[in-house]
Amino acid sequence: MKTVQLISITPEELQKLIAAAVQPYLEQIKEHLQPKESEQYLTRKQVSELLKVNLSTLHNWSKSKKLCAVGIGNRVLYRHSDIEKALIDLHG
């Protein structure tokens, strides 16, 4: 084990040295802890109007896993990001 003796260093200088050494790690942690955008959920009606399809078509797409429906309580909702992803997959 390596030992270090601090000679002629003031508490303020020690504090600055520690802060400088820790700063890069704090920046990395901040990047990972940034608040994410809240997910937007759409109702069946909103999705059917957005995609210009009938509710029965939307239901069939959900059953065939073309769109991923989310059940929240007794409601069926769709994540906006899932709809965009499904469109990219269909046209990609």
ZATOR-841403 format. One record per residue: residue in three letters; x, y, z of N, C-alpha, C, O, CB in turn. Coordinates in Angstrom, 3 decimals, decimal comma, always signed. Glycine has a CB too. Example, Ala and Ser with C-alpha at 12.3 -4.5 7.8 and 13.67 -1.06 7.14 Angstrom:
residues 2
[kero "ALA" [+13,190 -5,690 +7,800] [+12,300 -4,500 +7,800] [+13,200 -3,300 +7,800] [+14,236 -3,319 +8,465] [+11,308 -4,473 +9,046]]
[kero "SER" [+12,850 -2,250 +7,080] [+13,670 -1,060 +7,140] [+12,900 +0,030 +7,870] [+13,409 +1,138 +8,039] [+14,084 -0,598 +5,725]]
end
This chain:
residues 92
[kero "MET" [+0,839 -1,189 +0,000] [+0,000 +0,000 +0,000] [+0,875 +1,241 +0,000] [+1,908 +1,280 +0,669] [-0,950 +0,005 +1,213]]
[kero "LYS" [+0,481 +2,206 -0,716] [+1,242 +3,435 -0,875] [+0,781 +4,436 +0,177] [-0,422 +4,599 +0,379] [+1,077 +4,015 -2,308]]
[kero "THR" [+1,686 +5,092 +0,833] [+1,332 +6,105 +1,814] [+1,721 +7,467 +1,292] [+2,727 +7,636 +0,602] [+2,008 +5,830 +3,164]]
[kero "VAL" [+0,898 +8,427 +1,639] [+1,142 +9,791 +1,188] [+1,106 +10,684 +2,416] [+0,204 +10,576 +3,247] [+0,088 +10,248 +0,112]]
[kero "GLN" [+2,067 +11,546 +2,526] [+2,082 +12,502 +3,607] [+1,790 +13,874 +3,020] [+2,390 +14,295 +2,032] [+3,439 +12,483 +4,365]]
[kero "LEU" [+0,864 +14,544 +3,650] [+0,523 +15,890 +3,213] [+1,287 +16,887 +4,072] [+1,045 +17,031 +5,271] [-1,011 +16,139 +3,297]]
[kero "ILE" [+2,182 +17,542 +3,436] [+2,980 +18,529 +4,144] [+2,753 +19,872 +3,477] [+2,769 +19,990 +2,252] [+4,494 +18,147 +4,151]]
[kero "SER" [+2,550 +20,838 +4,275] [+2,374 +22,218 +3,836] [+1,254 +22,368 +2,802] [+1,437 +23,013 +1,770] [+3,672 +22,739 +3,260]]
[kero "ILE" [+0,125 +21,783 +3,080] [-1,047 +21,979 +2,230] [-2,184 +22,462 +3,134] [-2,423 +21,916 +4,211] [-1,441 +20,649 +1,458]]
[kero "THR" [-2,850 +23,464 +2,681] [-3,935 +24,017 +3,492] [-5,216 +23,209 +3,246] [-5,339 +22,534 +2,224] [-4,162 +25,530 +3,162]]
[kero "PRO" [-6,144 +23,278 +4,161] [-7,418 +22,573 +3,966] [-8,131 +23,017 +2,687] [-8,779 +22,199 +2,033] [-8,332 +22,801 +5,171]]
[kero "GLU" [-8,025 +24,281 +2,322] [-8,651 +24,782 +1,107] [-8,023 +24,161 -0,143] [-8,727 +23,811 -1,091] [-8,541 +26,302 +1,048]]
[kero "GLU" [-6,700 +24,027 -0,135] [-6,010 +23,414 -1,264] [-6,388 +21,935 -1,386] [-6,581 +21,425 -2,489] [-4,484 +23,567 -1,111]]
[kero "LEU" [-6,489 +21,257 -0,248] [-6,889 +19,858 -0,254] [-8,312 +19,711 -0,799] [-8,610 +18,794 -1,564] [-6,790 +19,263 +1,163]]
[kero "GLN" [-9,172 +20,626 -0,393] [-10,552 +20,597 -0,872] [-10,595 +20,791 -2,399] [-11,350 +20,102 -3,084] [-11,393 +21,693 -0,162]]
[kero "LYS" [-9,803 +21,711 -2,927] [-9,753 +21,945 -4,368] [-9,229 +20,721 -5,114] [-9,750 +20,376 -6,175] [-8,877 +23,158 -4,675]]
[kero "LEU" [-8,216 +20,069 -4,576] [-7,669 +18,870 -5,201] [-8,698 +17,740 -5,253] [-8,830 +17,051 -6,264] [-6,427 +18,410 -4,450]]
[kero "ILE" [-9,416 +17,563 -4,159] [-10,442 +16,515 -4,110] [-11,566 +16,838 -5,084] [-12,036 +15,956 -5,802] [-11,003 +16,360 -2,677]]
[kero "ALA" [-12,003 +18,099 -5,114] [-13,083 +18,500 -6,021] [-12,674 +18,290 -7,476] [-13,482 +17,841 -8,288] [-13,468 +19,974 -5,785]]
[kero "ALA" [-11,431 +18,611 -7,806] [-10,952 +18,435 -9,181] [-10,905 +16,953 -9,561] [-11,177 +16,600 -10,708] [-9,558 +19,069 -9,347]]
[kero "ALA" [-10,562 +16,091 -8,610] [-10,483 +14,663 -8,892] [-11,868 +14,035 -9,021] [-12,046 +13,088 -9,787] [-9,693 +13,958 -7,800]]
[kero "VAL" [-12,835 +14,543 -8,295] [-14,174 +13,962 -8,274] [-15,058 +14,509 -9,396] [-16,010 +13,841 -9,799] [-14,830 +14,224 -6,929]]
[kero "GLN" [-14,771 +15,687 -9,902] [-15,610 +16,372 -10,897] [-15,939 +15,520 -12,130] [-17,105 +15,475 -12,521] [-14,923 +17,635 -11,343]]
[kero "PRO" [-14,973 +14,845 -12,759] [-15,324 +14,039 -13,943] [-16,334 +12,933 -13,636] [-17,207 +12,641 -14,453] [-14,070 +13,420 -14,534]]
[kero "TYR" [-16,214 +12,329 -12,471] [-17,151 +11,275 -12,087] [-18,545 +11,840 -11,843] [-19,544 +11,201 -12,176] [-16,653 +10,549 -10,835]]
[kero "LEU" [-18,615 +13,021 -11,271] [-19,915 +13,661 -11,052] [-20,594 +13,997 -12,373] [-21,812 +13,866 -12,496] [-19,750 +14,931 -10,212]]
[kero "GLU" [-19,821 +14,425 -13,355] [-20,377 +14,741 -14,673] [-20,961 +13,487 -15,333] [-22,024 +13,544 -15,951] [-19,293 +15,365 -15,579]]
[kero "GLN" [-20,260 +12,354 -15,199] [-20,767 +11,100 -15,752] [-22,076 +10,701 -15,082] [-23,007 +10,251 -15,750] [-19,730 +9,985 -15,590]]
[kero "ILE" [-22,148 +10,862 -13,792] [-23,368 +10,515 -13,057] [-24,512 +11,427 -13,471] [-25,643 +10,965 -13,628] [-23,135 +10,610 -11,536]]
[kero "LYS" [-24,238 +12,707 -13,649] [-25,275 +13,659 -14,061] [-25,884 +13,271 -15,410] [-27,094 +13,387 -15,609] [-24,693 +15,079 -14,137]]
[kero "GLU" [-25,039 +12,811 -16,332] [-25,532 +12,429 -17,657] [-26,542 +11,291 -17,571] [-27,535 +11,273 -18,299] [-24,368 +12,021 -18,558]]
[kero "HIS" [-26,284 +10,351 -16,684] [-27,162 +9,193 -16,556] [-28,411 +9,489 -15,737] [-29,392 +8,751 -15,827] [-26,411 +8,050 -15,932]]
[kero "LEU" [-28,395 +10,534 -14,954] [-29,530 +10,849 -14,097] [-30,413 +11,964 -14,638] [-31,290 +12,455 -13,926] [-29,041 +11,224 -12,743]]
[kero "GLN" [-30,198 +12,368 -15,879] [-31,029 +13,412 -16,461] [-32,471 +12,920 -16,537] [-32,714 +11,775 -16,919] [-30,509 +13,820 -17,866]]
[kero "PRO" [-33,421 +13,768 -16,179] [-34,822 +13,332 -16,255] [-35,210 +13,060 -17,698] [-34,898 +13,834 -18,604] [-35,763 +14,392 -15,641]]
[kero "LYS" [-35,888 +11,956 -17,887] [-36,305 +11,588 -19,224] [-37,650 +12,215 -19,519] [-38,439 +12,520 -18,624] [-36,366 +10,063 -19,384]]
[kero "GLU" [-37,882 +12,394 -20,803] [-39,145 +12,959 -21,240] [-40,262 +11,999 -20,868] [-40,140 +10,788 -21,053] [-39,138 +13,241 -22,764]]
[kero "SER" [-41,348 +12,545 -20,343] [-42,443 +11,666 -19,961] [-43,099 +11,088 -21,218] [-43,234 +11,762 -22,239] [-43,483 +12,427 -19,099]]
[kero "GLU" [-43,489 +9,855 -21,113] [-44,077 +9,139 -22,243] [-45,491 +9,642 -22,488] [-46,258 +9,857 -21,549] [-44,081 +7,613 -21,990]]
[kero "GLN" [-45,822 +9,827 -23,745] [-47,154 +10,278 -24,112] [-47,981 +9,056 -24,504] [-47,561 +8,250 -25,335] [-47,099 +11,322 -25,273]]
[kero "TYR" [-49,154 +8,930 -23,899] [-50,056 +7,832 -24,192] [-51,254 +8,348 -24,982] [-51,769 +9,433 -24,712] [-50,515 +7,139 -22,894]]
[kero "LEU" [-51,686 +7,560 -25,956] [-52,821 +7,927 -26,788] [-53,923 +6,884 -26,628] [-53,649 +5,699 -26,443] [-52,398 +8,058 -28,272]]
[kero "THR" [-55,171 +7,340 -26,702] [-56,304 +6,430 -26,630] [-56,474 +5,723 -27,975] [-55,839 +6,087 -28,965] [-57,599 +7,190 -26,239]]
[kero "ARG" [-57,332 +4,719 -27,995] [-57,618 +4,001 -29,239] [-58,170 +4,953 -30,292] [-57,810 +4,878 -31,467] [-58,612 +2,853 -28,986]]
[kero "LYS" [-59,043 +5,841 -29,856] [-59,652 +6,783 -30,798] [-58,594 +7,725 -31,381] [-58,585 +7,981 -32,585] [-60,766 +7,596 -30,103]]
[kero "GLN" [-57,708 +8,236 -30,531] [-56,662 +9,140 -30,998] [-55,733 +8,442 -31,996] [-55,338 +9,028 -33,004] [-55,854 +9,674 -29,809]]
[kero "VAL" [-55,394 +7,196 -31,704] [-54,510 +6,449 -32,598] [-55,197 +6,170 -33,922] [-54,583 +6,291 -34,982] [-54,065 +5,137 -31,946]]
[kero "SER" [-56,474 +5,794 -33,867] [-57,189 +5,502 -35,110] [-57,309 +6,755 -35,978] [-57,227 +6,666 -37,203] [-58,585 +4,934 -34,805]]
[kero "GLU" [-57,502 +7,918 -35,358] [-57,555 +9,172 -36,113] [-56,177 +9,537 -36,655] [-56,052 +10,023 -37,780] [-58,095 +10,311 -35,229]]
[kero "LEU" [-55,147 +9,301 -35,851] [-53,779 +9,607 -36,271] [-53,368 +8,760 -37,477] [-52,762 +9,265 -38,422] [-52,803 +9,379 -35,110]]
[kero "LEU" [-53,702 +7,472 -37,434] [-53,308 +6,570 -38,506] [-54,354 +6,452 -39,606] [-54,139 +5,795 -40,625] [-53,024 +5,215 -37,942]]
[kero "LYS" [-55,495 +7,106 -39,376] [-56,603 +7,085 -40,345] [-57,050 +5,655 -40,657] [-57,184 +5,260 -41,816] [-56,187 +7,795 -41,644]]
[kero "VAL" [-57,277 +4,889 -39,576] [-57,773 +3,519 -39,701] [-58,977 +3,346 -38,777] [-59,210 +4,148 -37,872] [-56,654 +2,478 -39,361]]
[kero "ASN" [-59,726 +2,287 -39,029] [-60,893 +1,958 -38,229] [-60,439 +1,352 -36,897] [-59,332 +0,824 -36,801] [-61,828 +0,981 -38,994]]
[kero "LEU" [-61,300 +1,430 -35,863] [-60,970 +0,849 -34,565] [-60,780 -0,666 -34,665] [-59,966 -1,238 -33,940] [-62,063 +1,175 -33,547]]
[kero "SER" [-61,522 -1,311 -35,553] [-61,359 -2,763 -35,703] [-59,987 -3,102 -36,308] [-59,378 -4,110 -35,949] [-62,490 -3,342 -36,590]]
[kero "THR" [-59,513 -2,261 -37,217] [-58,174 -2,459 -37,778] [-57,124 -2,288 -36,692] [-56,165 -3,055 -36,618] [-57,911 -1,474 -38,938]]
[kero "LEU" [-57,306 -1,296 -35,866] [-56,387 -1,052 -34,757] [-56,370 -2,255 -33,811] [-55,312 -2,669 -33,337] [-56,786 +0,234 -33,991]]
[kero "HIS" [-57,547 -2,806 -33,545] [-57,657 -3,982 -32,689] [-56,914 -5,168 -33,318] [-56,197 -5,889 -32,625] [-59,145 -4,338 -32,448]]
[kero "ASN" [-57,084 -5,366 -34,615] [-56,397 -6,459 -35,311] [-54,878 -6,274 -35,280] [-54,139 -7,244 -35,110] [-56,883 -6,550 -36,764]]
[kero "TRP" [-54,421 -5,058 -35,439] [-52,987 -4,782 -35,375] [-52,432 -5,077 -33,985] [-51,314 -5,573 -33,843] [-52,708 -3,324 -35,755]]
[kero "SER" [-53,226 -4,765 -32,966] [-52,790 -5,049 -31,601] [-52,698 -6,559 -31,378] [-51,742 -7,047 -30,774] [-53,756 -4,411 -30,577]]
[kero "LYS" [-53,689 -7,289 -31,865] [-53,696 -8,753 -31,703] [-52,542 -9,412 -32,462] [-51,968 -10,395 -31,993] [-55,034 -9,334 -32,187]]
[kero "SER" [-52,207 -8,872 -33,631] [-51,114 -9,441 -34,428] [-49,754 -8,862 -34,041] [-48,748 -9,143 -34,692] [-51,370 -9,199 -35,910]]
[kero "LYS" [-49,727 -8,064 -32,996] [-48,487 -7,478 -32,449] [-47,805 -6,482 -33,370] [-46,608 -6,228 -33,235] [-47,519 -8,566 -32,128]]
[kero "LYS" [-48,560 -5,913 -34,311] [-48,001 -4,845 -35,135] [-47,908 -3,559 -34,318] [-47,000 -2,750 -34,509] [-48,860 -4,623 -36,406]]
[kero "LEU" [-48,865 -3,385 -33,401] [-48,849 -2,283 -32,438] [-48,936 -2,887 -31,049] [-49,624 -3,885 -30,834] [-50,024 -1,268 -32,693]]
[kero "CYS" [-48,241 -2,282 -30,122] [-48,236 -2,781 -28,749] [-49,183 -1,922 -27,900] [-48,920 -0,745 -27,654] [-46,787 -2,768 -28,154]]
[kero "ALA" [-50,275 -2,526 -27,464] [-51,232 -1,819 -26,617] [-50,836 -1,998 -25,158] [-50,284 -3,028 -24,769] [-52,678 -2,331 -26,862]]
[kero "VAL" [-51,126 -0,980 -24,363] [-50,830 -1,015 -22,935] [-52,140 -0,884 -22,187] [-52,910 +0,046 -22,428] [-49,829 +0,113 -22,525]]
[kero "GLY" [-52,394 -1,808 -21,284] [-53,594 -1,727 -20,468] [-53,296 -0,994 -19,178] [-52,469 -1,435 -18,380] [-54,151 -3,120 -20,175]]
[kero "ILE" [-53,964 +0,112 -18,977] [-53,828 +0,869 -17,729] [-55,228 +0,967 -17,130] [-56,096 +1,669 -17,650] [-53,186 +2,311 -17,970]]
[kero "GLY" [-55,425 +0,255 -16,037] [-56,776 +0,167 -15,479] [-57,637 -0,614 -16,452] [-57,251 -1,696 -16,895] [-57,382 +1,585 -15,206]]
[kero "ASN" [-58,780 -0,085 -16,782] [-59,637 -0,745 -17,771] [-59,552 -0,063 -19,140] [-60,422 -0,249 -19,991] [-61,090 -0,755 -17,284]]
[kero "ARG" [-58,499 +0,724 -19,337] [-58,328 +1,455 -20,594] [-57,220 +0,827 -21,426] [-56,255 +0,281 -20,892] [-58,016 +2,939 -20,323]]
[kero "VAL" [-57,373 +0,913 -22,719] [-56,340 +0,466 -23,654] [-55,691 +1,713 -24,239] [-56,349 +2,534 -24,878] [-56,937 -0,461 -24,788]]
[kero "LEU" [-54,399 +1,835 -24,010] [-53,660 +2,997 -24,497] [-52,460 +2,537 -25,306] [-52,021 +1,392 -25,206] [-53,211 +3,898 -23,324]]
[kero "TYR" [-51,942 +3,449 -26,105] [-50,774 +3,178 -26,939] [-49,725 +4,242 -26,668] [-50,032 +5,430 -26,580] [-51,152 +3,144 -28,448]]
[kero "ARG" [-48,481 +3,798 -26,538] [-47,384 +4,751 -26,381] [-47,091 +5,379 -27,736] [-47,047 +4,695 -28,759] [-46,108 +4,060 -25,798]]
[kero "HIS" [-46,893 +6,688 -27,727] [-46,588 +7,405 -28,970] [-45,298 +6,868 -29,584] [-45,200 +6,734 -30,803] [-46,467 +8,928 -28,710]]
[kero "SER" [-44,315 +6,563 -28,750] [-43,035 +6,049 -29,258] [-43,221 +4,679 -29,915] [-42,547 +4,376 -30,899] [-41,997 +5,954 -28,113]]
[kero "ASP" [-44,130 +3,840 -29,383] [-44,395 +2,531 -29,990] [-45,043 +2,688 -31,364] [-44,750 +1,923 -32,283] [-45,299 +1,685 -29,072]]
[kero "ILE" [-45,916 +3,671 -31,502] [-46,566 +3,915 -32,790] [-45,535 +4,351 -33,819] [-45,537 +3,862 -34,948] [-47,675 +4,982 -32,654]]
[kero "GLU" [-44,654 +5,270 -33,435] [-43,612 +5,725 -34,347] [-42,697 +4,564 -34,753] [-42,333 +4,428 -35,921] [-42,789 +6,851 -33,698]]
[kero "LYS" [-42,332 +3,730 -33,772] [-41,479 +2,589 -34,050] [-42,153 +1,613 -35,007] [-41,505 +1,086 -35,911] [-41,108 +1,884 -32,758]]
[kero "ALA" [-43,450 +1,369 -34,816] [-44,190 +0,459 -35,698] [-44,240 +1,017 -37,117] [-44,127 +0,263 -38,084] [-45,622 +0,227 -35,164]]
[kero "LEU" [-44,404 +2,310 -37,247] [-44,431 +2,919 -38,586] [-43,086 +2,789 -39,271] [-43,018 +2,525 -40,471] [-44,830 +4,396 -38,501]]
[kero "ILE" [-42,026 +2,971 -38,520] [-40,675 +2,832 -39,086] [-40,446 +1,384 -39,526] [-39,875 +1,131 -40,586] [-39,591 +3,265 -38,050]]
[kero "ASP" [-40,901 +0,437 -38,693] [-40,724 -0,979 -39,034] [-41,523 -1,341 -40,279] [-41,052 -2,117 -41,110] [-41,147 -1,876 -37,857]]
[kero "LEU" [-42,725 -0,790 -40,419] [-43,567 -1,105 -41,565] [-43,001 -0,538 -42,866] [-43,079 -1,170 -43,919] [-44,969 -0,573 -41,338]]
[kero "HIS" [-42,428 +0,668 -42,774] [-41,917 +1,343 -43,981] [-40,422 +1,118 -44,176] [-39,864 +1,503 -45,204] [-42,200 +2,841 -43,906]]
[kero "GLY" [-39,770 +0,493 -43,189] [-38,327 +0,321 -43,259] [-37,963 -0,874 -44,006] [-36,777 -1,168 -44,160] [-37,731 +0,255 -41,927]]
end
